[in-house]
Structures are given as structure tokens and as C-alpha cells.
Amino acid sequence: MSFWLEDYLGQALEEIAQKGLSRSLKSLDGIPGPTAFWHGQEIVLLSSNSYLGLHAHSHVIKAAQEALAHYGTGTGASRLISGNLALHEELERKLARFKGYPAAILFSTGYMANLGLITSLAQGPQDLIISDQLNHASIIDACRLSSAARAIYRHKDLEHLKQILSQSQQYARHWIITEGVFSMDGDLAPLPGICKLAEEYGALVLIDDAHGFGVLGKEGRGTVEHFGLEDKIPLQIGTLSKTLGNLGGYVVGTERLVDYLRHKARSFIYSTAPPPSILAGSLAALALIESQPQLRQQLWARVNYFRQALLELGFDLMDSQGHIIPILVGELEKTSAFAQGLLEQGVYTPAIRPPTVPEGKCRLRISLMATHTSAQLERALLALKNVGQCLRII
Ligand SMILES: Cc1ncc(COP(=O)(O)O)c(C=O)c1O
């Protein structure tokens, strides 16, 4: 029997390799961040989204272990069948309260939260989704899966957004979707301007605040709190996989919205309920975010110091403003060489390349953690300086 599959795959992979875009996995050992082990060598990790280091916090690990012992590893069914535990409902209640909304609904990942929400809300010829050009792949995929019409506005360009809104009044519903903190550029959405336009044109603003949660705002409630726009945003999407240090996604909004999603969101209905250890770990992490604001202060002290040092070295940090710090390199080969050179000096921050970012905009994406020590940051800065100079990036 002759199968053509292997040839087909081989050809596709060869094309990717010829463009220099092959991807491979790095096998790390130990708790990943702020350091990890790679081939037995301890390396400084500058790529974790567990910004407060909560995935490694003793309270979080203990809570997850206890839930594992009490409930076992998995839920064995979707929430609507028999996978629903009191822990799911407790986490939904506490997330909703923390974010300042009446209700919340959990998904197995943030990716699935975007798929479930967007495809079930914007679902017909009367709907227009208007999406920022640099939104995360999960938002892009959700827009593609939705049967609504789509328009893309240039990154953070309010004039362009206004133009689209003013030229699309034939639609009954307009959904503007943006990230709060952009995951690869580290800049903030111009939320006050977006909300003003939304009000003017009767559109609804959806925010994926995966990276603002626990980091931005006085209480760590995210980008909306940072801008003081709590009464302007009817719902938000988030993830348990970044600052909460676990895995899972959620949507917060009204009771009616959550009820609607339980009926309509296919990625909620047709997927096994998130496991208990993740729920208990997330609950413990949320309690720490609320009770230990010093963790956020520690993160910001490190971010401000590191960002200033990188600017003094002469790196181009794009328009980034906070805890996600891109170093723009541009060319693909040079960016890969930069990441490889750093790894050889014991610092891991992967190269970000197309299709994750546009061609010619390759970069390193640095993310810091509250738990990085001064010695680790100095080691990283020295390596960035040495390799950056060697490759004439600075
Ligand atoms: C903005 C944004 N939304 C959604 C996701 C997906 O979240 P998860 O990793 O929980 O699937 C990510 C993850 O990278 C993200 O950056």
C-alpha cells in the first residue's frame, strides 16, 4: 500500500525549513522560572508568563496537591454532564468578584474562552467583528470560525477604527475586540479612545486581558482597572495560565451572559471540565494576588530597572510599556542567532518570528517575574550586552 501522507508532510516541512522558520521544542527540567535546567545547566528564564511566580509558590503547590489527593486527577466529563465540582463554582464566583462582574464561566484554556465567546456572540450576517490587527491567534481563529462579517483595524489606530465604524452602519451589532496588553508588543490598547468610539457608534467592546490580569491596576484587576473604565466594558476574557500560574480560561460578565454561554459556547459544552488541582491552584494564586500586593510591586521594580538598563544599552524596545519587553531585531537570521547566543550564555528568551509577528519584525520577547533575583537580572543583562554587541544589534 502506498501512502502519500509522508511525502506531503515532508514537502511542507521542507518549505518551512527553507524559509528558516522551523520550530523545535526545548526540553527544560525543574520548575520553569525564574530559572530552569537545560541539559543539566541552570539557565535564567526570561520567557515565563507566570509574572508573579505563583506557579512555584508553596501555597499554590500545596492547594493543588491537596485537591489532587481529594478529587483525583481529572473530572471525567464535561461540566454539563457530571464534571462540575463545587470548586469550579467557587473559582467562578471568586474570579467574578475580583474582576468586578456579577458572574464568570470557566473554559479549559484561554484559547477556548476566545473561541467559545466570540463564535457564540457574533454569529450572523447582522454582526460585524472589528479586531485589532495584532490580536492574539486565538482571537483571530475565533473570528475566522464565527459566521459574522470581519474587519481589521490597524494596530491601535483609532482613526481607522472610527472609519470602519462609520462605514458599517448596515450591521445591527458591532463587536470591537482587542487585547488589553498586547502579548508580543507589550503595549497597551488605547482603551479610553476605543470606549469613546464604541459609545458614539453603539458598539460593544470585548477585552482579552490575558496579560493585564494580576499585574496592572492598583489591585491587579488588569487593564480596565488601570484605565478606570470599569463601567464601560460589559465583559472580559482572561486566562488562568499566566499570572495565576495554572491552566484554563474564563469570561466574566453578567449572569445572563454566563447563562447564554453555557447554552451556546461549544468549547465549553463539548470539552471535559478543568481538573480539580488546577482549580485549587488557581484559587490559592488568586488569594495571593489579593493579599500580597508586594508581589506586584516587586515585579514592577524589576521591570523598571531592566527596561531602563536595556534602553541604556541601546536596544529598541518598540512601544512597549510594561512587563512584556520586546527587543526588536528585525531580520529572522539575526534574531535566531541572538536567541541562540544568549542560550549558550545561560539565558533563555526565544526568538519570536513569523507568523507570530509580521515579517521584518522579528524580536526577542522578554518577560520578567517578581521572583527574578538581582543576580539573575545582572547575568541576563551581561549576556544581552555581549551577544547584542557581537551581532551588532547595539
Ligand atoms: C492575549 C492572549 N489570549 C489568549 C491566550 C491563550 O491563553 P491560554 O494559553 O490559556 O490558552 C494567550 C496565550 O498566549 C494570549 O496571549
The ligand as an SDF file (V2000), in Angstrom:
LIG
                    3D

 16 16  0  0  0  0  0  0  0  0999 V2000
   -3.8460   37.5250   24.5420 C   0  0  0  0  0  0  0  0  0  0  0  0
   -3.9520   36.0570   24.7200 C   0  0  0  0  0  0  0  0  0  0  0  0
   -5.1690   35.4970   24.6870 N   0  0  0  0  0  0  0  0  0  0  0  0
   -5.3330   34.1810   24.8550 C   0  0  0  0  0  0  0  0  0  0  0  0
   -4.2530   33.3490   25.0460 C   0  0  0  0  0  0  0  0  0  0  0  0
   -4.4770   31.8690   25.1880 C   0  0  0  0  0  0  0  0  0  0  0  0
   -4.4760   31.5590   26.5340 O   0  0  0  0  0  0  0  0  0  0  0  0
   -4.1710   30.0460   27.0000 P   0  0  0  0  0  0  0  0  0  0  0  0
   -2.6950   29.8900   26.9820 O   0  0  0  0  0  0  0  0  0  0  0  0
   -4.7670   29.9920   28.3580 O   0  0  0  0  0  0  0  0  0  0  0  0
   -4.8400   29.1620   26.0340 O   0  0  0  0  0  0  0  0  0  0  0  0
   -2.9770   33.8850   25.1050 C   0  0  0  0  0  0  0  0  0  0  0  0
   -1.8140   32.9770   25.3170 C   0  0  0  0  0  0  0  0  0  0  0  0
   -0.7540   33.1220   24.8520 O   0  0  0  0  0  0  0  0  0  0  0  0
   -2.8080   35.2660   24.9260 C   0  0  0  0  0  0  0  0  0  0  0  0
   -1.6020   35.8210   24.9260 O   0  0  0  0  0  0  0  0  0  0  0  0
  1  2  1  0
  2  3  1  0
  2 15  2  0
  3  4  2  0
  4  5  1  0
  5  6  1  0
  5 12  2  0
  6  7  1  0
  7  8  1  0
  8  9  2  0
  8 10  1  0
  8 11  1  0
 12 13  1  0
 12 15  1  0
 13 14  2  0
 15 16  1  0
M  END
$$$$
